[in-house]
Amino acid sequence: MAPTKDRQDSTAVWYFIAATFILTLPNLLFPDMHVAVRVAIVLVGIVIMALGFVHLRGELAARDRPSPDGPPADED
């Protein structure tokens, strides 16, 4: 199979989806959790979200960099 030059979808969105689940599901499923556990879960969610921002920044920077093959040739 020949490689394509199509851009792949962003993977940073999965960090944000994971952070959403981490921040909401444990509190919804276990409402009687100890406060320290809730704080730990919120901190983990914030760390995952921060990793998502770092990954998104890297993806945006890679998108702005020129390709090593050079600009695509016009096929007129």
Secondary structure, 3 states (H helix, E strand, C coil): CCCCCCCCCCCHHHHHHHHHHHHHHHHHHCCCCCHHHHHHHHHHHHHHHHHHHHHHHHHHHHHHCCCCCCCCCCCC
